[in-house]
Amino acid sequence: MLPADGRRRRGTASVDADGAELLKLALDGTRPQVEALLARLRPDVVLFDFVTPWVADAARRLGVRSARFSIFPAVSGAYFMAHGRGLYGARPTAEELASAPEGFPPSSPLSTVPTYQAAHFTHIFTSFHGMPSTHDRSVACHNACDALVIRTCHEMEGPTSTTSRRSMASRCSPRGHWCRSHREASWRRGSRRGSPPSRTRPSSSPWTNIE
């Protein structure tokens, strides 16, 4: 985030919770400029985070692929993004959030959390200033993007990554260290043919795995 002239740098780490929500509103206000940049640059793929689900909509109108880069660990997706965690408008209580959802690895030390910590989790499902909650923004990103990118490690988050993938259907495939192959280039070029890109990737992975 670029600071305004004469003002010191600010990020979500340097403001209180309410101020962080206002920063999201400010970022929403940049949508016209972001759309103009996308129209001018026409990238093959645009990466965005959970704060700006509207980036995917803007990209699709231009025939540009979008990939949501998750800044959260896989365990958070498994714990908070499961069906019933606010997906249909209900706001979970602290008591409900103190226990992991169905399908969460029972051996995980996070299968239950202290009540005081669960009370803090309710912030994720709370709407501020009349705008979508953090959870609602994340769900909107999942529904709008063409691909989801999660930085994780199988040795640390293997079981919870599996739980997350179950809720993402075919749009998530675990890989090792990788580089792009020729098939990935074809997948990107497919969005240049005058129609919005398909939401499905090639049937076999377009990524070259480097084990």
Steps between C-alpha positions, in 0.01 A plus 500: 500500500642840405477778761341834416733799468601633838370200691703221652468147374211300641406136468262267679776417751529860617132582559227362724237254377254773401772688314594187311142469377510861382813418300296235319243765411779721370632214289152441358509863391793425268289273280472748209877544490563125524252430219670764286841342562370154409346634180829667405742224601288193410706253707469125445413442866430738787557397861294654778430439868183459704436874540417565134270235349388758243839464326388161365182651355694781335753254357235266361338779299837555332565130437776493762548206736489570873666311784430566863824482700412392852698686764360264763637156591308197376386421853299822513312405184423157642382649829302804382392433140311176560130485417300636789764757600289793382465387139126554508478818701513357853763651726669231714518556873819477706378168637455361148842626392668336799471165321631412156242421228415151382781349295777690678788268601408382854866452591576867441574708812267757347197270499389704801608847609449695825178698524682833524677425172177388335343830607774679308419288191150651482667812359548310173123466458411855613397772255643848556384827343232314305748307287561123464680323782843345457331162460256633240783654300690170507195306381447753220862453392462120495189528286641754255860394437624260231766348726604502863862524610591397854852520639524200726715200591384138496718405797334768713148524358441182300181384679345847518593565135301190409202633695524833316520332159177309561311830512673629184416204275723476192645848521777405744779255431798444732839543334864508597739768385390580149557702188263567213482261206394556140147384584466778755581752227219353290262531795586869530470566126151350505376814673605711199244367254228753550297331772522485879737224614365166609503439874654156448868421460634233258402147601862414573710740699668775292776530759835324478579351838856511631529251783 
